[in-house]
Amino acid sequence: MKVNMKFKKSTKNKHVFEEVLADGRPADAAIASIPSLYIKKNALPELTQEIIVTVEVVK
């Protein structure tokens, strides 16, 4: 599964991204696979406006 996410805001120590639909609109939390993703600032030192998150099931 691949999820497109856009930057929403920064907190003291984290950047927050939200899932977006194919047309770029934020996905409603009721239908989003990953409604919000918090990434530590030191793990993503250069802030970007858009990321793609890939989730792979390991059996």
C-alpha positions in Angstrom: 0.0 0.0 0.0 1.3 3.5 -0.9 -0.1 6.6 0.7 0.5 10.1 -0.4 0.8 12.6 2.4 1.3 16.3 2.6 2.8 18.5 5.3 0.2 19.8 7.8 2.2 21.4 10.6 5.2 21.2 12.9 5.2 20.7 16.6 8.1 21.3 19.0 9.9 18.1 18.0 7.9 16.6 15.1 6.6 17.3 11.6 3.0 16.2 11.0 1.7 14.9 7.6 -1.8 14.0 6.6 -3.1 11.6 3.9 -4.3 13.2 0.7 -6.5 12.0 -2.1 -5.3 11.7 -5.7 -6.6 15.2 -6.4 -4.6 16.6 -3.5 -7.4 17.2 -1.0 -7.0 16.0 2.5 -8.6 12.5 3.1 -11.4 12.4 5.6 -10.2 10.6 8.8 -13.0 8.1 8.4 -11.6 6.8 5.1 -7.9 7.5 5.4 -5.6 4.5 5.8 -3.1 6.6 7.7 -4.9 9.8 8.8 -1.8 11.4 10.4 1.9 10.6 10.6 4.3 12.2 13.0 7.9 12.1 12.1 10.7 13.4 14.4 12.4 16.5 13.1 15.9 14.9 13.5 14.7 12.0 11.2 13.6 14.4 8.5 16.0 17.4 8.9 15.0 19.0 5.6 11.3 19.6 5.6 9.4 18.6 2.4 5.8 19.4 1.5 4.9 15.9 0.3 5.9 12.3 1.1 4.9 8.9 0.0 4.6 6.2 2.7 4.8 2.6 1.7 3.4 -0.1 4.0 4.4 -3.7 3.2 3.0 -6.7 5.0 5.6 -9.2 6.1 4.5 -12.8 6.7 
